């Protein structure tokens, strides 16, 4: 092969290599400066250093210990991308760091100030208005308002801890250095918020901390700097008048995102949350869990003019109509029988899960006195009752708790002294004879107990010992007084 061919081939190879090198070099960024924040990929992880692709002809390196997590483990792998600060440059290496630390001079602090580079510092003591911070063998001052994003109640808790700070003021040749940790935290929070909001959607579930309780609900912190609001109606399936009945400040709660809307400022969102929707609606299984005839206990939640509402399970309220309050007395005001918050026994009368209605009865839970009427009363029996109510057509007479009979006005004339019956008032005792008993219809027809017919007193004497109301001696006394009036 001719020598000139070899020479020509060598020249072509040299030219190709030069072109490739030039092409490679033109893509490198050789204008790096101290303080620059760069993003690069991990090339390799060594025993003491982690080597990075800086995008220049010179690779970068960062101390391995800087990247370890709280447990001392390396959380990164080759190929992962990191953002780091340039802290030193020479012809052979670009030194990178999460923050400036260690031993240095005023020039390094000044560079950090001018280029907004975080500097590592240790809080050595508290002082008036803030803290003494030791960094690069210099003393700086951190105002108490700049140590955290939240209000600091116990400054002494920070003493001895090492943090990253931004130098916000560098004056008097380095004799007046003021730093802030709050600004770094705020930046990190804003970045975290951006990432959080980019994926946040309705239906997401979080564990959060209750930060504030208001009359209309509770605020829950989802991540640092991001809160959502749980309206009082979304705190629980149970009815609540105050949020404090369900949650307290600093409680950890599980919430579901209902909606997300833009706020008034950038990186702000109005987040509506729900605690109760973490669980299924209890009405969905009401028909399976509750049946007519079941006797259960519940809490009175509201007293209305027409009856009371009783919660028999979280989120399941039923109505006890005023007519179902009591067998023993006529109820005019339900609040006279039960109070809100009181626990009562009820019998389920009807379940309509689709309409979310359950009818309840308090009186059925206590027992129906009419079921024992046939055992305690008989036609012809004379007993002492109490006038319950006077109407134009006659008097309602209470014979026993929950048992009322009617003494028609047409029967008054059959009394020995009708005028005395006319003078009776509500609450007065009166002797009556049981003329008709219809237990199924809850009706008892009465006649005057001091009827003119012969044998009335004898009939009373024979049956008085069976009368369920009042003491026998009291009955006899009233009967004797009635006899004397004859």
PECORHU-V866570 format. One record per helix or strand. SS is the DSSP state (helix for helix, strand for strand). FROM is the first residue (numbers start at 1). TO is the last residue. Records with the same first field share a line. If there is no record, write none. Layout:
SS=FROM-TO, FROM-TO
//
This chain:
helix=3-26, 64-67, 106-114, 144-146, 155-158, 172-174, 182-199, 232-234, 243-245, 276-278, 282-289, 322-324, 334-336, 363-366, 369-376, 409-414, 418-422, 439-441, 456-466, 472-485
strand=37-45, 49-52, 60-63, 68-68, 74-74, 81-89, 94-97, 100-100, 119-127, 130-135, 138-143, 162-171, 176-180, 205-214, 217-223, 226-231, 252-262, 269-274, 295-304, 307-313, 316-321, 343-352, 357-361, 382-391, 394-400, 403-408, 415-415, 429-438, 443-448, 451-451
//
